[in-house]
Every structure is written in C-alpha cells, then in structure tokens.
C-alpha cells in the first residue's frame, strides 16, 4: 500500500443550505492549509456499563455523541474559502464586502481528499473560534476551530465543481496599515492578536449516532490584544485611571485594496496595560474586550478592502 503525504491532503469547503447536508449545486472552494497542522476527526464519548461480570470485568461499552472536530491553520489573504470561515465565525453573511457579528448561522461542508480514491466529507460544520495573529516581522496567520455534526467516507470525488484557491499575495506584518486604539494614536504597535469566539455545543437526539444540530451555547466573545513600545506614561496613566472603564474603538487594517481587511471593534473596554521586557525595549500589551455598539449593531465588524 502507498502511504499518504501530509502535504498532499486537499481540503475544500462549500456553504450549506440545509445544515448537515452537502449541497447539490455550487462550487467546492479549495483552501491551502498548513500541512503541519492537525487533521479533522470524528470524536465520540465512550460509555461503559456500570455493572460488572462476576469475575470483575466491565460488562459492555458503547459509543455516543458523535461530532466532527478539528481546525484550519491558514495564511491571511482575500480568498473565498477564508471569507466563508469568517462568516461562520461571526454568524453572519457578507453584505457589500462587510460582515458584522450576528445570529444567523453559516454552516458549511468540508471535503478532505487523502488520495485519488480516498475522501472524507464532514457535514454540518461551524466555526467556534477565529484567531488572527500578526507580528511586525511575521506572517498574518489565521486559525479556525471547527465543530460539526457528522462525517462520511467516499471513494470518488464530488460531482460538484471545484474552485482553485485565491492567488492574492499572502499578508504579513509589513502589510499592517493601521493598528490603533482611539485616543492613543501615538503608540507604536508591533504585535496583534484578534480572537472571535462563539461557544457551541452538540445537540443530540435519541436513536442517532449523528448530531441533530450544533447550537450556540453562549454569547460571542471578541478580544484584541495590541503590543506596543513604552515611550511615555501618558497612555498608561490614562488607562490606569478613570478612563480605564471608558469603551474605545480599536482598528486593525491588514493589506490594501483588493487584498486585505479592516477589523473593527467599535466599542471595546481596555484592561490595564501589562508591561514586559524584550531584548531591546520595554513593551506594553493592551487587551481590549469587544462589547455591543449600538451604532454598528455589533461588537466586531470586518470589511474587505476594495
């Protein structure tokens, strides 16, 4: 038998109309993933019988609560598959190049091609976490954690058409145009971590090994951490004082027109700055928690640069 090279595994995504059902039309969007990342799996809960045989052995075991679990490690760029994952993380559809955190779920199917006649299809998937990390001298990297309903295997490719990944340049710290907190424009930032978490849980049912659905089990959690150089006490003094509880807007823009995004927390409450020593400088990390903003109608807004 021929072994499978991790670098040869191909993933494709497509938005679902009916959760847990592979669409009958549309294009499967190929997506380039980090070949050193984790693979998708079907997780189960193991049940053991509470009774034992007279000689002391467990008298039976079963499996239950099947669900898909895995993550995608990606490199930020404008790409249809990446944008589908963003929409699932924010529970919102793109409208005129914008998505805002909402409550309209965006389920999708994943096809995993292991070899010419080896396919796995994971159905009814939802993003539970989007994490964007970017350092001034590093890549702008994305991670999406996924939870899904059911999976199946196949020996032939889908009859759907396949779309190749986008060809836009991959983005790095060199492409960060704006990283700022309103009222503190003088801080020179060098590192950013954005997280959008949506707690979700499997919905089970009697008589089925597959999940009935995936439900949102808590409010969306939005945070942005910006690390910048310590140059004077002004921002620290303000954030330690009475201004510390005042919500602020925070913006991170990566890329330019045609290949980039602006990530906006229109109303975010800052934590106290945390200072640290680096080899050549003292830096401060300011963590902000996004909360609902009545003007934007959300705690997180993503805009495609066009």
N, C-alpha and C positions, 0 to 999 in steps of 0.2 A: 504494500500500500504506500501511497505517496503522502508525506507529511504536508501540513499547511503552514505557509509562512505568514506570520502575523502582519507583515507589511502588505500582503496581498488581499486581505479581507476588505470587502467593499460594503459600505453602508449607503442605503437610500431611504428617503423619507417621503411621505405624502400625507397631506391633511385628510382627516376622516370626516365624512358627513354623519355617519352613524358610528358612535363610539364602539370600538371593538371589531369593526368590520372594514376590511380592505376595500377601498373604493373601486368601482368598476370602470372609472374613467379618470383621466388626469395623468400627470407625469410624476414618476418617482424621481426625486431630486437626489442625485449622488452628492455625497458630502465627504470631503477629505478630513480624516481624523488622525489623531496622534496614535501611531501604531504601537507605542509603548504603554498606552492606556489600558483600562480594564475592558473585558468583553461583557456583553449582556448575558444574563442568566435568568432562569425561572426559579424563583425562591418559593419554598413551601414551609409550612410549620409541621413539625413531626409530633404526632400524638402517640403516646404509649398507653397501653391498658393499665389501669390502676390495680389490676388483680394479677396474681402470680400463680404459676403451676405449683403443685405440691412439692416439686423438687427445687423451687425457688426461682425459676426463670420467668421473665415477663411473658404474659400470655397474649401478645399481639401488639402490632404497631400499624399506624396508618399515616397518610399524608393529607394535608388540608391547606386551605387558604393560599392557593397558587397565585403568583403575581410576577410580573416582569420587573427586573431591577438592573440598573447599570448607569453609565454616564458617558457623555461625549466630551473629549478634550479637543478643543478647536482653536484655530488662529483667526482673530477678528478680521473680517472684510465684509463688504456688501455681497451677500450671497443668499439665494432664495431659501436654501435649507436652514442656514443660520437664522434668517428672519422668521422662519416658521417656528423654530425653537424659542426665539424671543417672544413670539406671540403666545406660545403655550405657557411660558414662564409668567407672563403678565396677565394671562387670561383675557386677552383682547385681540381683536383683528386689526390689521393695518388699515388705516384710512388716510389717503393722500400723503403717504410717507411717514405717518405718525402712529405710534401706539401708546396708549395710556393704560395704566393698571385698571382692570375692570373685573367683572364677574361672569364673563362669557367664555367658558372653557373652549380650548382649541386642541382636541385630541388628534393624534397622528399615528400612522403605522410606520414601522421600521422593517426594512428588509436587510438581512445580513447574508451576504454571499461569501461562503467559505471556500468554495471551489466550483468548477463548472456544473456539477450536478449535486451541490450541497447548499441548501438555502434554509434559513430560519426567518420566520416572519413574526414579529412582536406587534400585537394589536392593542388598541385602546390605551395609548401611552400619553403621559402628561409630564411636563417638566415641573419638578418640585423645587429646583434651585437653579438660578443663573448666577455665576460668579465671573466677574471680569477683573483681571489683574494686569497691571501695566507698570513697568519700571522705566525710568528715563533711558536706560541702556538695554532694555529687553523688549521682548515681543508683547503685543497686546493679546492675551490669552483668555479664552472662554472655557468654562466648564458648565455643563448642564447635567444635573442629576435627574434621572427618569424613573417613574413608577408606572407600570402598565397592567392590563387586565389578563391577557392570555397570549399564548405562543403556539406556533405550528411549524412543522418542517415540510420541505418540498424538495423535489429533485429537478425541477425545471424553473426557469425564470418566470417572472410575472408576465402576463400579456400586455401590461401597461407599458407605455413608452418611458424611456429613461432620459433625464436631462443631465448634462455634464455639470460639474461644479463651476462656480464663477471664476473668472480669470483675473479679477482685480488684485492689485498688489496687497500682500499681507501687511497689516498695520503694526507699528512699533511705537516705542516712546518718542521717537523722532516726529511722529505724526500727531502728537497731542498738541492741539492748538489752544485749548482753554482748560484750565483746571483751577477753579476758584470758588471761594465762598463769598457771598455778597457781604460787602463791608470790610473785607480783608484782602483786597486785590493786591496788596504789596507782598504777600507771602509767595516765595518761590517754591513750588511743589515739585517733587521728584518721583513720587510713587502714589499709585491709586489702587484701591480695591473696592469694587462695587458688588453688592450682593442683593439679589431679589429672591426671597424665599417664600414658597407657597406650601404650607403644611398640607399634606394629603394622606388619606387612608383608603385602604381597600374596602369596598362594600361587598360582603359575601352573601350567599344565598344557599338554601337547602338544595341538596341533590346535584350540585355542580362543582367540578374541580376548578372552574374558571371564576374570576371575579364578576360580580354583577355590574360593577362600576368602580370608579375612583372618585372620591368626594373630597372637597376642600374641608379640612378639619380645623382651620384657624385663619386668622387674618394674615394678609400679606405682610412680610417683614422686609423693609427696604433700608439698606445702610450704605454709607460711603465713607471710606477712610482715606484721608489725604495726608501724606507725609511731606513736610517742607523744612527748609532750613530755619534755624533760630537766628534771627538777626537783631531783634529788639524785644522789649517786654510788652509792647502795646497790645498785640492780639491776645497774648496770654492773660494780661491784666483784665482785658475786657471779657474774655471767656470765663475767667475765674470769678468775675464779679457779677453784678446784676444782669448783665447782657447774656449770661450763660444760658438762661432759660428762654431767650427770645429766638423763635424759629427764624432760620435763614434759608435763602435759596443757595443751592450748590450746583455747579455745572462742570461736566467733563465732556470735552469735544475731542474726538479722535478721527483723523482723516480730513479729507477735503471733498468738495463737490463731486459726486459720482462714486465715491468710495469712502464712506465714513458715517459716523453717528454722533449726535449730541445726546448725552444722558443728563436729564434734569431732575433734581429733587427740588420742587418748587417751594417746599416748606419742610425744613429739617432742623431738628433740635441737636445742637452740638454737645458732646461730652467735654469734660475737662481735657486740655491737651496733655499728652503723655510724651515726655522727653526721653531721648536716648542718645548714646554716644555712637558715632560711626568713626571710621578711621581718620577722617579729615574734617568732621564737622559735628555739631550738636543739631539734632533734628527734633521736631515736634510732630506727633501724629494726632490729627483731629478726627474723631469719629462722629459721624452725623447719622441720626435716625430719621428716616423719612416718615412724615405724617400727612394726613389728608389735607389737601389745599383746595379751598372752595373755588378759586379762580380757574385752576386747571382741571378740577374734579378728580384728582388722583394724587398719590404720593410719588409716582415715578412716571416719567414721560421720555420716550425715545423717539428721536427724529432722524430720519435718513437724510444725509446731506446730498443735495441735488443741485 
